[in-house]
């Protein structure tokens, strides 16, 4: 079995370790655990890892967040996969840091990466994992907050979330989406 794991974010050093790039951090964690090498390929940085007989194709789109759907669509077709064999990992302002919400479908909820995916794929029915980044910003400062880096105080919790999300992805490929949702949706890592 083969799976496409797409972490959403923006390429470039200016965006590294920002709240908006937490999806990149998860696929980077999966690649690092397997000592996989990233290769620049069409529309994305790509790495491939194995987990319990499954092949995980990890993607970091080079299209920037607002055009993430281009990379997903291209690699789905290239690998001959269905949307059910993918999971899209992204940041979510509406969830507190330490929470994740995994769904089989849903709305874009104002997230430009998901909007583009839904526009190009013509559906909102595909697995996604939203990782909370909180909403601790002053009115009018949302863009600066999202494109800002996590604070030094937040970083240990972020690292825990990234590790837990990487484990959830591996579970997704082995036990399926339903069991993955049952295991991870109720957790609040900030309470640990």
C-alpha positions as CSV (number, residue, x, y, z in Angstrom):
1,X,0.0,0.0,0.0
2,X,1.1,3.5,-0.8
3,X,0.1,6.8,0.8
4,X,0.6,10.4,0.0
5,X,1.4,12.6,3.1
6,X,1.3,16.3,2.3
7,X,2.4,18.8,4.8
8,X,1.2,22.3,4.0
9,X,3.5,25.3,4.4
10,X,5.6,27.9,2.5
11,X,9.1,27.2,1.2
12,X,12.1,29.3,2.1
13,X,14.1,30.2,5.2
14,X,11.8,33.2,6.0
15,X,8.9,30.7,6.7
16,X,10.9,27.9,8.5
17,X,9.4,27.0,11.9
18,X,6.6,29.5,11.5
19,X,3.1,28.6,12.7
20,X,1.9,28.3,9.2
21,X,4.5,25.7,8.4
22,X,3.7,23.1,11.1
23,X,2.5,20.8,8.4
24,X,6.1,20.9,6.9
25,X,7.5,20.1,10.4
26,X,5.4,16.9,10.6
27,X,6.6,15.5,7.2
28,X,10.2,16.6,8.1
29,X,9.9,14.6,11.3
30,X,8.7,11.5,9.4
31,X,11.6,11.8,7.0
32,X,14.2,12.4,9.7
33,X,13.0,9.3,11.7
34,X,13.7,7.2,8.6
35,X,16.8,9.1,7.6
36,X,15.1,9.8,4.2
37,X,16.6,12.3,1.8
38,X,14.5,15.1,0.4
39,X,14.6,15.6,-3.4
40,X,13.4,18.6,-5.2
41,X,10.8,17.3,-7.7
42,X,7.9,18.7,-9.7
43,X,5.9,21.2,-7.5
44,X,7.3,19.8,-4.3
45,X,10.1,18.6,-2.1
46,X,9.6,14.8,-2.0
47,X,10.9,12.1,0.3
48,X,9.8,8.4,0.6
49,X,9.8,6.3,3.7
50,X,8.5,2.8,4.7
51,X,6.4,1.9,7.7
52,X,5.3,-1.6,8.4
53,X,5.2,-2.6,4.7
54,X,3.5,0.7,3.7
55,X,5.2,3.3,1.4
56,X,4.7,6.9,2.6
57,X,5.4,9.6,-0.1
58,X,6.1,12.8,1.9
59,X,5.5,16.1,0.2
60,X,6.3,19.7,1.0
61,X,4.8,21.7,-1.9
62,X,7.0,24.4,-3.5
63,X,3.9,26.3,-4.7
64,X,3.4,28.2,-1.5
65,X,0.4,27.7,0.7
66,X,-2.3,29.3,-1.6
67,X,-1.5,26.9,-4.5
68,X,-1.0,23.7,-2.5
69,X,-3.7,21.9,-4.5
70,X,-1.4,21.9,-7.6
71,X,1.1,19.7,-5.9
72,X,-1.5,17.4,-4.4
73,X,-3.3,16.9,-7.8
74,X,0.0,16.3,-9.7
75,X,1.4,13.7,-7.2
76,X,-2.0,11.9,-6.9
77,X,-2.1,11.4,-10.6
78,X,1.6,10.6,-10.9
79,X,1.4,7.9,-8.2
80,X,-2.0,6.6,-9.3
81,X,-3.5,7.2,-5.8
82,X,-7.0,8.0,-4.6
83,X,-7.8,10.9,-2.2
84,X,-8.5,8.3,0.5
85,X,-4.9,7.3,0.4
86,X,-3.7,10.8,1.3
87,X,-3.7,13.0,4.4
88,X,-3.1,16.7,4.3
89,X,-1.5,18.3,7.4
90,X,-2.0,22.0,8.2
91,X,-2.2,24.7,10.9
92,X,-5.5,25.8,12.4
93,X,-6.1,29.1,14.2
94,X,-9.3,27.8,15.7
95,X,-7.7,25.1,17.7
96,X,-5.5,25.6,20.8
97,X,-1.9,24.7,20.6
98,X,-1.7,21.0,21.7
99,X,-4.9,20.0,20.0
100,X,-5.3,18.2,16.7
101,X,-8.5,17.5,14.7
102,X,-8.5,14.8,12.1
103,X,-11.4,14.5,9.7
104,X,-12.4,12.5,6.6
105,X,-13.9,15.6,5.0
106,X,-15.0,19.1,5.8
107,X,-14.9,22.8,4.9
108,X,-11.7,24.8,4.2
109,X,-12.6,26.9,7.2
110,X,-10.9,29.9,5.7
111,X,-7.6,28.1,5.2
112,X,-6.2,29.1,1.8
113,X,-4.3,25.8,1.3
114,X,-7.4,23.8,1.7
115,X,-9.5,26.2,-0.4
116,X,-7.1,25.6,-3.3
117,X,-7.1,21.8,-2.8
118,X,-10.9,21.8,-2.9
119,X,-11.1,24.0,-5.9
120,X,-8.7,21.9,-7.9
121,X,-9.9,18.5,-6.7
122,X,-13.6,19.5,-6.9
123,X,-14.3,17.9,-3.5
124,X,-14.0,18.5,0.2
125,X,-13.9,14.8,0.9
126,X,-10.3,13.9,1.7
127,X,-8.5,13.2,5.0
128,X,-7.0,16.2,6.8
129,X,-5.2,16.7,10.0
130,X,-5.5,20.2,11.5
131,X,-2.9,21.1,14.2
132,X,-3.8,23.9,16.5
133,X,-1.7,27.0,16.6
134,X,-4.0,29.0,18.8
135,X,-5.4,32.5,18.2
136,X,-3.4,34.7,20.6
137,X,-3.1,37.8,18.4
138,X,-4.4,41.3,18.5
139,X,-7.1,42.4,16.0
140,X,-5.6,43.0,12.6
141,X,-2.5,40.9,13.4
142,X,-3.6,37.5,12.1
143,X,-1.2,37.4,9.2
144,X,1.8,38.4,11.3
145,X,0.8,35.8,13.9
146,X,0.4,32.9,11.4
147,X,3.7,33.8,9.6
148,X,5.5,34.3,12.9
149,X,7.6,31.8,14.7
150,X,6.5,29.9,17.8
151,X,7.8,31.4,21.0
152,X,10.5,29.8,23.0
153,X,7.9,28.9,25.6
154,X,5.7,27.2,23.0
155,X,8.5,25.3,21.3
156,X,8.5,22.2,23.6
157,X,4.7,21.7,23.2
158,X,5.1,22.2,19.4
159,X,7.8,19.5,19.3
160,X,5.4,17.2,21.2
161,X,2.6,18.0,18.8
162,X,4.8,17.3,15.7
163,X,6.0,14.0,17.2
164,X,2.4,13.0,18.0
165,X,1.1,14.0,14.6
166,X,3.9,11.9,12.9
167,X,2.8,8.9,15.0
168,X,-0.8,9.6,13.9
169,X,0.2,9.6,10.3
170,X,1.9,6.2,10.7
171,X,-1.2,4.9,12.4
172,X,-3.4,6.2,9.6
173,X,-1.4,4.0,7.1
174,X,-1.7,0.9,9.3
175,X,-5.1,1.0,11.2
176,X,-7.0,3.4,9.0
177,X,-8.7,6.8,9.4
178,X,-11.5,5.9,11.8
179,X,-9.2,4.3,14.4
180,X,-6.7,7.1,14.0
181,X,-9.4,9.7,14.6
182,X,-10.7,7.8,17.7
183,X,-7.2,7.7,19.1
184,X,-6.0,11.2,18.5
185,X,-9.0,13.6,18.3
186,X,-9.7,13.5,22.0
187,X,-6.1,14.3,23.1
188,X,-4.9,17.7,24.4
189,X,-1.2,17.5,24.5
190,X,-1.1,20.8,26.5
191,X,-2.5,18.8,29.5
192,X,0.3,16.3,29.6
